[in-house]
Amino acid sequence: RSGINAEYGIVTSGLIMQLHAGTKIIEVGDSVMDRALFNGAQKLFGMLISVCQAIVYVVTGMYGEPADLGMGICLLIIIQLLCAGLIVHLLDELLQKGYGLGSGISLFIATNICETIVWKAYSPAPINTGKGAEI
């Protein structure tokens, strides 16, 4: 049950962007347009982090040796991980717009609930045999 921790892309991008804005590396004004551009750049940076994580996870063999999996399966895994990152970003957008409790903790809770629902819906049930659990 290993997967990308897509919510960390949002947290990491938020921390890095806030750090850059705080140290005046990035100038962010108080206008609505500046805030919108800053939030858009933060989301784009979060998706870039998700892309990098997905590629690194597959290339380093987290899901099996890439040579054994083949190029097609590796590409499908990367696409699946990118879709997971996109869903987390959309959940974050919903929570920021007021469709949740409003804190960052809500995003982690919502992500874990969604993961549990999908995992239990599509995962085969393990059968305990004499040699151990088998799927």
Buried (B, 14 or more C-beta within 10 A) or exposed (E): EEBBBBBBBBBBBBEBBBEBBEEEEBEBEEEEEEEEBBBEBBBEBBBEBBBEBBBEBBEEEEBEEBEEBEEEBBEEBBEBBBEBBEBBBEBBEBBBEEEBEEEBEBBBBBBEEBBEEEEEEEEEEEEEEEEEEEE
